[in-house]
Amino acid sequence: MDNPSAERNVFWNQNFRLVFFGALVSELGAVLYSFAVSFYILEISENNAFLQGLYLSLCGVMLLIFTPIGGVLGDRFHKGRIMFLCDYLKGGLILLATLAMLVFPAPRAHILLLFAVGLLGNAVSGIFNPASGALLPHIVAEHKLQQATAYFSVKSATLNILGVVLAGVLYAVIPIHLLFFIVGLCYVLSGVSEMFIRYRHVNREERLTVRLALTDMRDGLVYLKAQKAILALMAAILFINFFTSPIFGNFVPYFIKTDVAAAPSYLFDGLLTPELWFSVFSVLVGASSLVGSVIISTRKQAEKCGRRTARLLCVMAGLMVLLTLSYWLLVRRGLSLNAFLLLFSLSCLGVGFLVVHINIPFNTVLMRIVEKDKLSKVTSIISLFAQGLTPIASVLAGAVLQYFGSTPLLVACSVGFTVTALSLLFNKATQSI
């Protein structure tokens, strides 16, 4: 490991550069793939929102099942090796599926292939994520953790700007199998970068068994049980994700396919296809996230973040209520689709800025206070809690959209989000973290 204490900037650390650029390439592949799959399933299934929701739900279930396993493996084995093996597996899986799509061109076969790749790919992600999420404290000095985390947020924000635009363009101009081939190649290239990550890893002497793995999971739960403030935030995140994941995962693609694409005209229709409006929303989230991340990267690490996080979530709740009311007035009642597009765009700017001011301080505090040999298990459990209800949210949102439309979904999401944010604000335990 480099000597981070002597560095002026975290990018002087070779291990950090390898992790950063590997993540940059693989995340580009993930952005391209998620964009393409969301619209391709709707395209070949005659705009079946329930089928799309079922896909998101099953993928989420696989991620949840394998995340605790990834937490155990991440604390016992070399995290860099886990990462590059997982990226090679995902890249190979997508490349094989691309070949199969050429051999079996029927839409039904493509749907089956997408479900298979989604299930297996999310199983691999469940192994990858805890190792990746716990690596930074092993290669970056403690006083540089916020800067490192902020740079990762800058990366994600930049990809939300450039990657989603590129995804929209590629989806419109090249065959779907060629787009998937590019995605598979991205994961393979990421694995190459991660092969050269070096840090001191101490192998445990005892052989990993199912019983020992279950004991490790229990140890992580016992550790978190004593952290009342973290538990309160975990409970809030569980419901926050339940009420927010349907917005971009279900509502936005459906809104674009039904309201925007079906309109006789819409804002910038001579310049943007309906699908590219999805890119516009993501770009705006990414742009504001980028600005927020750059600001945070220059600030001193905060000792506590709980109370501030609760306040920011309340602001986000206000944005969701505004979004719901504006959709009902401007779109459903036919006042102005263009006005809603503009208002939703402004909301995306606000959400992107708020999210990084919530996530970066929380993740930094977590990496600082949790013992390194428990960090993979703890982050996997937090991830499990955070995503625990999203599979249910995805399939329920798909059913609501299919049978009732967008307004009931938005009402349920905004009310649930508001109640959760207010509950966290008045929780005294959050003041201690």
C-alpha positions as CSV (number, residue, x, y, z in Angstrom):
1,M,0.0,0.0,0.0
2,D,1.2,3.5,-0.8
3,N,1.9,5.9,2.1
4,P,-1.3,8.0,2.0
5,S,-0.3,10.2,4.8
6,A,2.4,11.8,2.7
7,E,0.1,12.5,-0.3
8,R,-1.4,15.8,-1.1
9,N,-4.4,14.2,-2.9
10,V,-5.8,10.7,-2.7
11,F,-5.2,10.2,-6.5
12,W,-1.5,9.9,-5.7
13,N,-2.4,6.6,-4.2
14,Q,-1.9,3.9,-6.9
15,N,-4.4,1.5,-5.4
16,F,-7.0,4.2,-5.3
17,R,-6.4,5.0,-9.0
18,L,-6.8,1.3,-9.9
19,V,-10.0,1.0,-7.9
20,F,-11.4,4.3,-9.2
21,F,-10.7,3.7,-12.9
22,G,-11.9,0.1,-12.7
23,A,-15.1,1.3,-11.1
24,L,-15.4,4.0,-13.7
25,V,-15.4,1.5,-16.6
26,S,-17.7,-1.1,-14.9
27,E,-20.2,1.6,-13.8
28,L,-20.3,2.9,-17.4
29,G,-21.3,-0.6,-18.4
30,A,-23.9,-0.8,-15.7
31,V,-25.4,2.6,-16.8
32,L,-25.6,1.5,-20.4
33,Y,-27.1,-1.9,-19.4
34,S,-29.8,-0.6,-17.0
35,F,-30.9,2.1,-19.5
36,A,-31.1,-0.4,-22.4
37,V,-32.9,-3.1,-20.4
38,S,-35.6,-0.7,-18.9
39,F,-36.7,0.4,-22.4
40,Y,-36.0,-2.9,-24.3
41,I,-38.3,-4.9,-22.0
42,L,-41.1,-2.3,-22.5
43,E,-40.4,-2.3,-26.2
44,I,-40.6,-6.0,-26.9
45,S,-43.4,-6.7,-24.4
46,E,-45.8,-4.1,-25.8
47,N,-45.3,-1.6,-22.9
48,N,-46.0,-4.2,-20.1
49,A,-45.1,-2.3,-17.0
50,F,-45.9,-5.3,-14.7
51,L,-43.3,-7.4,-16.6
52,Q,-40.7,-4.7,-16.2
53,G,-41.5,-4.4,-12.5
54,L,-41.2,-8.2,-12.1
55,Y,-37.8,-8.1,-13.7
56,L,-36.6,-5.4,-11.3
57,S,-38.1,-7.3,-8.4
58,L,-36.5,-10.6,-9.1
59,C,-33.1,-9.0,-9.7
60,G,-33.5,-7.2,-6.4
61,V,-34.3,-10.5,-4.6
62,M,-31.1,-12.1,-6.0
63,L,-29.0,-9.1,-4.9
64,L,-30.5,-9.4,-1.4
65,I,-29.9,-13.2,-1.1
66,F,-26.2,-13.0,-2.1
67,T,-25.2,-9.7,-0.3
68,P,-24.8,-11.3,3.1
69,I,-22.7,-14.0,1.5
70,G,-20.6,-11.3,-0.1
71,G,-20.2,-9.7,3.3
72,V,-18.7,-12.8,4.8
73,L,-16.4,-13.4,1.9
74,G,-15.3,-9.8,1.8
75,D,-14.0,-9.9,5.4
76,R,-12.2,-13.2,4.9
77,F,-10.6,-13.0,1.4
78,H,-8.7,-10.4,-0.6
79,K,-11.2,-7.8,-1.6
80,G,-9.4,-6.9,-4.9
81,R,-9.5,-10.6,-6.0
82,I,-13.1,-10.9,-5.3
83,M,-13.8,-7.7,-7.3
84,F,-11.9,-8.7,-10.5
85,L,-13.3,-12.2,-10.4
86,C,-16.8,-10.9,-10.1
87,D,-16.3,-8.4,-13.0
88,Y,-14.9,-11.1,-15.2
89,L,-18.0,-13.3,-14.4
90,K,-20.4,-10.5,-15.2
91,G,-18.6,-9.5,-18.4
92,G,-18.5,-13.1,-19.6
93,L,-22.2,-13.6,-18.7
94,I,-23.3,-10.6,-20.7
95,L,-21.1,-11.5,-23.7
96,L,-22.6,-15.1,-23.7
97,A,-26.1,-13.6,-23.5
98,T,-25.3,-11.3,-26.4
99,L,-24.3,-14.3,-28.5
100,A,-27.5,-16.1,-27.5
101,M,-29.6,-13.1,-28.6
102,L,-28.2,-13.4,-32.1
103,V,-28.9,-17.2,-32.2
104,F,-32.4,-16.8,-30.8
105,P,-33.9,-13.6,-32.2
106,A,-37.5,-14.0,-31.0
107,P,-38.7,-11.4,-28.5
108,R,-39.8,-14.1,-26.0
109,A,-36.3,-15.6,-26.1
110,H,-34.8,-12.2,-25.5
111,I,-37.0,-11.6,-22.4
112,L,-36.0,-15.0,-21.0
113,L,-32.3,-14.2,-21.6
114,L,-32.7,-10.7,-19.9
115,F,-34.3,-12.3,-16.9
116,A,-31.5,-15.0,-16.7
117,V,-28.7,-12.4,-17.0
118,G,-30.4,-10.1,-14.5
119,L,-30.8,-12.9,-11.9
120,L,-27.2,-14.3,-12.3
121,G,-25.7,-10.8,-12.7
122,N,-27.3,-9.6,-9.5
123,A,-26.1,-12.7,-7.6
124,V,-22.5,-11.8,-8.7
125,S,-23.1,-8.1,-7.7
126,G,-24.2,-9.3,-4.2
127,I,-20.7,-10.9,-3.8
128,F,-19.0,-7.9,-5.4
129,N,-20.6,-5.0,-3.5
130,P,-19.6,-5.7,0.1
131,A,-15.9,-6.2,-0.9
132,S,-15.9,-3.1,-3.0
133,G,-17.7,-1.0,-0.3
134,A,-15.2,-2.1,2.4
135,L,-12.0,-1.6,0.4
136,L,-11.3,2.1,0.8
137,P,-10.3,2.0,4.5
138,H,-7.7,-0.6,3.6
139,I,-6.0,1.6,0.9
140,V,-6.8,5.2,1.9
141,A,-5.8,7.0,5.1
142,E,-8.6,7.8,7.5
143,H,-8.4,11.6,7.1
144,K,-8.8,11.1,3.3
145,L,-11.9,8.9,3.4
146,Q,-14.3,11.7,2.7
147,Q,-12.2,13.0,-0.2
148,A,-12.0,9.5,-1.6
149,T,-15.8,8.9,-1.2
150,A,-16.5,12.3,-2.7
151,Y,-14.4,11.4,-5.8
152,F,-16.4,8.2,-6.2
153,S,-19.5,10.3,-6.1
154,V,-18.0,12.7,-8.7
155,K,-17.4,9.6,-10.9
156,S,-21.0,8.4,-10.5
157,A,-22.4,11.9,-11.2
158,T,-20.2,12.2,-14.3
159,L,-21.5,8.9,-15.6
160,N,-25.1,10.0,-14.9
161,I,-24.3,12.9,-17.2
162,L,-22.2,11.4,-20.0
163,G,-23.1,7.7,-19.6
164,V,-26.9,8.1,-19.8
165,V,-26.6,10.5,-22.8
166,L,-24.3,7.9,-24.4
167,A,-26.8,5.2,-23.5
168,G,-29.7,7.1,-25.1
169,V,-27.8,7.7,-28.3
170,L,-26.4,4.2,-28.6
171,Y,-29.9,2.7,-27.8
172,A,-31.3,4.7,-30.7
173,V,-28.6,4.1,-33.3
174,I,-27.1,0.6,-32.8
175,P,-28.6,-2.9,-32.5
176,I,-29.3,-4.0,-28.9
177,H,-26.9,-6.9,-29.1
178,L,-24.0,-4.6,-30.0
179,L,-24.9,-2.4,-27.0
180,F,-24.8,-5.4,-24.8
181,F,-21.4,-6.4,-26.2
182,I,-20.0,-3.0,-25.2
183,V,-21.4,-3.5,-21.7
184,G,-19.7,-7.0,-21.4
185,L,-16.4,-5.5,-22.6
186,C,-16.6,-2.7,-20.0
187,Y,-16.8,-5.3,-17.2
188,V,-13.9,-7.3,-18.5
189,L,-11.7,-4.1,-18.7
190,S,-12.7,-3.2,-15.2
191,G,-11.5,-6.7,-14.0
192,V,-8.1,-6.1,-15.7
193,S,-7.6,-2.9,-13.7
194,E,-8.7,-4.5,-10.4
195,M,-6.2,-7.4,-10.8
196,F,-3.4,-5.0,-9.8
197,I,-4.8,-3.8,-6.5
198,R,-2.4,-4.4,-3.7
199,Y,-2.9,-4.1,0.1
200,R,-1.9,-6.1,3.1
201,H,-4.5,-8.8,3.6
202,V,-4.2,-11.3,6.5
203,N,-5.6,-14.7,5.6
204,R,-7.6,-16.4,8.4
205,E,-6.4,-19.9,9.3
206,E,-9.8,-21.5,9.9
207,R,-11.5,-23.0,6.9
208,L,-14.7,-21.3,5.8
209,T,-17.8,-23.5,6.4
210,V,-21.5,-22.8,6.3
211,R,-21.6,-22.8,10.1
212,L,-18.7,-20.3,10.3
213,A,-20.3,-18.1,7.6
214,L,-23.6,-18.0,9.6
215,T,-21.5,-17.1,12.8
216,D,-19.9,-14.3,10.9
217,M,-23.3,-12.9,9.8
218,R,-24.5,-13.2,13.4
219,D,-21.5,-11.3,14.6
220,G,-22.3,-8.5,12.2
221,L,-25.8,-8.3,13.5
222,V,-24.7,-8.3,17.1
223,Y,-22.3,-5.5,16.3
224,L,-25.0,-3.4,14.7
225,K,-27.5,-4.1,17.4
226,A,-25.4,-2.0,19.8
227,Q,-25.3,0.9,17.4
228,K,-28.7,2.5,18.0
229,A,-28.2,5.5,15.8
230,I,-27.1,3.3,12.8
231,L,-30.1,1.1,13.3
232,A,-32.4,4.1,13.2
233,L,-30.9,5.3,10.0
234,M,-31.0,1.7,8.6
235,A,-34.7,1.5,9.3
236,A,-35.3,4.9,7.7
237,I,-33.2,3.9,4.6
238,L,-35.3,0.7,4.3
239,F,-38.5,2.7,3.8
240,I,-36.9,5.6,1.9
241,N,-35.7,3.2,-0.8
242,F,-39.1,1.5,-0.8
243,F,-40.8,4.7,-1.6
244,T,-38.1,6.2,-4.0
245,S,-37.0,3.3,-6.1
246,P,-40.3,3.1,-8.1
247,I,-39.8,6.7,-9.2
248,F,-36.9,6.2,-11.6
249,G,-37.2,2.4,-11.8
250,N,-40.9,2.2,-12.8
251,F,-42.6,5.6,-13.1
252,V,-40.1,7.5,-15.4
253,P,-39.8,4.8,-18.1
254,Y,-43.6,4.3,-18.0
255,F,-44.2,8.1,-18.1
256,I,-42.0,8.5,-21.1
257,K,-43.5,5.6,-23.0
258,T,-47.2,6.6,-22.2
259,D,-47.4,10.3,-21.6
260,V,-44.4,11.7,-23.6
261,A,-44.3,9.3,-26.5
262,A,-48.1,9.4,-26.9
263,A,-48.3,13.2,-26.9
264,P,-48.8,14.9,-30.3
265,S,-45.9,17.2,-29.3
266,Y,-43.6,17.8,-26.4
267,L,-40.8,20.0,-25.3
268,F,-37.8,19.9,-27.7
269,D,-39.4,17.1,-29.7
270,G,-37.4,18.2,-32.8
271,L,-34.2,17.5,-30.8
272,L,-35.0,14.8,-28.3
273,T,-36.6,11.4,-28.7
274,P,-38.9,10.4,-25.8
275,E,-36.2,8.0,-24.5
276,L,-33.6,10.8,-24.5
277,W,-35.8,12.7,-21.9
278,F,-34.8,9.9,-19.5
279,S,-31.2,10.8,-20.3
280,V,-32.0,14.5,-19.6
281,F,-33.4,13.6,-16.2
282,S,-30.4,11.5,-15.3
283,V,-28.0,14.1,-16.6
284,L,-29.5,16.7,-14.4
285,V,-29.3,14.5,-11.3
286,G,-25.7,13.8,-12.3
287,A,-24.8,17.4,-12.8
288,S,-26.1,18.5,-9.4
289,S,-24.5,15.5,-7.8
290,L,-21.2,16.4,-9.4
291,V,-21.4,19.9,-8.1
292,G,-22.3,18.7,-4.6
293,S,-19.6,16.1,-4.6
294,V,-16.9,18.6,-5.6
295,I,-18.0,20.9,-2.8
296,I,-17.9,18.1,-0.2
297,S,-14.5,16.9,-1.4
298,T,-13.0,20.3,-0.3
299,R,-14.7,20.3,3.1
300,K,-13.4,19.0,6.4
301,Q,-14.9,15.6,7.5
302,A,-17.9,16.1,9.8
303,E,-17.9,14.2,13.1
304,K,-21.7,13.7,13.0
305,C,-24.3,13.5,10.3
306,G,-27.5,12.1,11.7
307,R,-29.5,15.2,12.4
308,R,-28.5,16.9,9.2
309,T,-29.4,13.8,7.2
310,A,-32.9,13.8,8.7
311,R,-33.4,17.5,7.7
312,L,-32.2,16.9,4.2
313,L,-34.6,14.0,3.8
314,C,-37.5,16.2,4.9
315,V,-36.5,18.6,2.1
316,M,-36.5,15.7,-0.4
317,A,-40.0,14.8,0.9
318,G,-41.2,18.3,0.0
319,L,-39.9,17.8,-3.5
320,M,-41.7,14.5,-3.9
321,V,-45.0,16.0,-2.8
322,L,-44.5,18.9,-5.3
323,L,-43.8,16.3,-8.0
324,T,-47.0,14.4,-7.3
325,L,-49.2,17.5,-7.3
326,S,-47.6,18.9,-10.4
327,Y,-48.1,15.5,-12.3
328,W,-51.8,15.4,-11.3
329,L,-52.4,19.0,-12.3
330,L,-50.2,19.4,-15.4
331,V,-50.3,15.9,-17.0
332,R,-53.3,14.0,-15.8
333,R,-55.6,17.1,-16.0
334,G,-53.9,18.1,-19.3
335,L,-52.8,21.6,-18.4
336,S,-49.2,21.3,-19.7
337,L,-47.0,18.3,-20.3
338,N,-44.1,20.7,-21.1
339,A,-44.5,22.5,-17.8
340,F,-44.2,19.2,-16.0
341,L,-41.1,18.2,-17.9
342,L,-39.5,21.5,-16.8
343,L,-40.6,21.1,-13.2
344,F,-39.4,17.5,-13.1
345,S,-36.1,18.6,-14.5
346,L,-35.7,21.2,-11.7
347,S,-36.6,18.5,-9.1
348,C,-33.8,16.3,-10.5
349,L,-31.3,19.1,-9.9
350,G,-32.5,19.3,-6.3
351,V,-32.5,15.6,-5.7
352,G,-29.0,15.1,-7.1
353,F,-27.5,17.8,-4.8
354,L,-29.3,16.5,-1.7
355,V,-28.5,12.8,-2.2
356,V,-24.7,13.4,-2.2
357,H,-25.0,15.6,0.9
358,I,-26.7,12.6,2.6
359,N,-24.7,9.7,1.3
360,I,-21.1,10.9,1.4
361,P,-21.1,12.0,5.1
362,F,-23.0,8.9,6.2
363,N,-20.6,6.5,4.3
364,T,-17.6,8.4,5.6
365,V,-18.8,8.2,9.2
366,L,-19.6,4.5,8.7
367,M,-16.1,3.7,7.4
368,R,-14.5,5.7,10.2
369,I,-16.3,4.1,13.2
370,V,-16.7,0.5,12.1
371,E,-13.8,-1.9,12.7
372,K,-12.1,-2.8,9.4
373,D,-12.4,-6.5,10.0
374,K,-16.1,-6.2,10.3
375,L,-16.8,-3.6,7.6
376,S,-17.7,-5.9,4.8
377,K,-20.2,-7.7,7.0
378,V,-21.7,-4.5,8.4
379,T,-22.0,-2.8,4.9
380,S,-23.6,-6.0,3.5
381,I,-26.2,-6.0,6.3
382,I,-26.8,-2.3,5.8
383,S,-27.2,-2.9,2.1
384,L,-29.5,-5.8,2.8
385,F,-31.7,-3.5,5.0
386,A,-31.5,-0.7,2.5
387,Q,-32.6,-2.8,-0.4
388,G,-34.8,-5.2,1.5
389,L,-38.1,-3.9,0.3
390,T,-37.2,-2.7,-3.1
391,P,-38.0,-5.9,-4.9
392,I,-41.5,-5.7,-3.4
393,A,-41.7,-2.0,-4.3
394,S,-40.7,-2.7,-7.9
395,V,-43.4,-5.4,-8.5
396,L,-46.1,-3.5,-6.6
397,A,-45.2,-0.3,-8.5
398,G,-45.4,-2.2,-11.8
399,A,-48.9,-3.5,-10.9
400,V,-50.1,-0.1,-9.8
401,L,-48.9,1.5,-13.0
402,Q,-50.4,-1.3,-15.1
403,Y,-53.9,-1.2,-13.5
404,F,-54.3,2.2,-11.9
405,G,-51.8,4.6,-13.6
406,S,-49.1,7.0,-12.4
407,T,-51.0,9.3,-10.0
408,P,-51.8,6.7,-7.3
409,L,-48.2,5.5,-7.4
410,L,-46.8,9.0,-6.9
411,V,-49.3,9.7,-4.1
412,A,-48.3,6.5,-2.2
413,C,-44.6,7.2,-2.7
414,S,-44.7,10.8,-1.6
415,V,-46.8,10.2,1.5
416,G,-44.7,7.2,2.6
417,F,-41.5,9.1,2.1
418,T,-42.7,12.1,4.1
419,V,-43.8,10.0,7.0
420,T,-40.5,8.2,7.1
421,A,-38.4,11.4,6.9
422,L,-40.4,13.1,9.7
423,S,-40.1,9.9,11.9
424,L,-36.3,10.1,11.5
425,L,-36.2,13.8,12.3
426,F,-37.8,13.2,15.7
427,N,-35.7,10.2,16.5
428,K,-33.3,11.2,19.3
429,A,-30.8,8.4,18.5
430,T,-29.9,10.0,15.2
431,Q,-28.3,12.9,17.0
432,S,-25.5,10.7,18.2
433,I,-24.0,9.8,14.8
